[in-house]
Amino acid sequence: MAMQKKTWMTSFLFNEFLNFFTRSVLGGISLTNNHFLILDEHDNHVTLEVIKQAHKFGLYMVIFPTHNPHALQPLDVFCFKTFKTIFRKEKDVALSKNNYMEPDKITLVGWVNQALDKSMMKRNIKFGFKITGIYFLNLNAMDNKTKPSNIYITIANEHEVEEEESNE
């Protein structure tokens, strides 16, 4: 865990996270054991320097288009939405049975636990990736507003050309 006074990610914290992430992945990350890291478009995530460094270690970053991460994040789209629906239902039923008395912390934890058990199941997580078009890759899963911009595609293509030229 890391903290700072500001409420947003800094480049220092993001680099610390990347170092922790690459060390923590089961089986390790390498050029023969590639991994993908899915990120929002925050400036501290999208620097070309960070992307190139990660690529050298076999970590490929998939960056959501600007202003659309809410529509593309698999857990937000399906699991968290399901969690909220189940939590509210558990809460409403329990409150109606108890004359709408304010619950204690243990009761709240119980509602959260029930909602987590019902929403964060493997099949729900997989479905979130499917309906957002991330896995299996389906560029038609979302409307045109959420497709990658030409800027990201251009940067990726230029990066591949640089890599090919340096390998020759």
N, C-alpha and C positions, 0 to 999 in steps of 0.2 A: 504494500500500500504506500502511496505517496500523496502528499498534500502540499498545497500552496495557498497563499492568501487570495489569489484571483480564483474565479469560478470556471476558468476554461483551461484547456490543455496548452502547455507551453512547449516549445521545441525541445527544451531540456528534458521535461517529463516524458515527452513522446519517445525521445531517444532512449531514455531509461526503460520505458515500457518495452520497446523493441528488443533491447538487450535481454531483459527478463523473459520476454516471450520466446525468443530464439533459444534460450537456454532451457526453457520449461517444456517445450513440445516433446511429447513422448516419441522416442525413436530419433529425435533430433531433426534439424533442418540442414539440408546440404544440397549440393547440385544434383545428387542422385535421389534425394528424398525431398522434393519440392513441396511447398505449402503455399496456400493463399491466405492473405489477411484482408478482410473486407472492412473498409473504412468509409467514413463520411468525407466531405470535401474540405474539411478544416485545413487552413493554410499550413499548419504544422505537420500535417500528414502528407501533403501533396508536393513537397519540395522534390525536385529532380534528384538532388544529392542523396536524400534518404531513400528514394526509390532505387537508384543505382546501387547504393550500398546493400540494400536488402536483396536485390537481384543477384549480387555476387555470391550471396550465401544460400540461394535457392528459395528465397521468400518473395513471392509475387504479390503485389498489392492491387486489389480491385477497389477502385474509388467510385463511390456513388456520385452521380451528376449533381450539380449544385441545386439546392432547394427541393430535392426529391427524396432524401434518405428515408423519410417516414413511409414512403410508398414502396421502398425496395428492401427495407430491413426485414429479413425473414421472421425474426422473433416479434418485432412490432406488428407486422401485418397479420400474423396468425396467433402465435402463442400468448403474447401479452394482451392482445385483444380478448382472447378466450379467458385468460386469467382474470381480467377485470370483470368480465361478464359473470363468471362463476363466483368470484368474490362478492360482488354486489348481491347476487342471488342468495348466497349463504348468509350474508349480513341481513338482508331484508327478511328472510324467513326467521332467523334467530331473534331479530329485534321485535318482530310482530308477536312472537311467542312470549317475549319477556316485557310486554307493555312499553316497548321502545326505551327501555332503560339503557343508559350509556354503558357499553361493554368495558371490561377491564382488559389489561394488556394480554393476559393469558388467553382470553376469549378471542381477541384480534389475531393472535399468533395461530390459533386453531383454524380460524377462517382462512388465513393466508396459506397455511399448510394444506388444507383441503383443496384450495384453488390451485396451488402449485402442483399437487399430485394429479389433478385432473387435466391441467393445461400443458405442463412441460413434459409431455411424453414424447418418446422418440418419434413416433409417427406424426405428431403435430409439428415437431421441429423440422422433420424432412418435408412435410407438406408446405411449410413456410418458405423453404428454399425452392420448392417446385413452383408455387404460385407467383413468386417474384421473378422467376426465370433465371435464377442463379445456378441451380443444379436440378436437373440437366439444363445446360445453357439454352435459353429460349428468348431471343431478342423481341419476340412478338408478345411476350407475356404481359407487358405493360404498354400503355399508349405512348405516342410519340414524345410526350413531355418528359418521360423518364428514361429515354434512351440516351446512351453516352453522347456527349457533345463531340464535334469534330476536333476540338482542341485536345481532348484526352487521347483520341485515336491518333492524331498527328504526333503527339509527344511519344506515345508508345511506339509508333512506326519509326520515328527518328532514333529512338533509343536502340531499337533492333538493328538499324543500319550502322550506328556507331559500334555496337558490339561485333557485328560481322566484319567491319573494317579493321577493328583492333585484333581480331582473331586471324586475319590473313597474314 
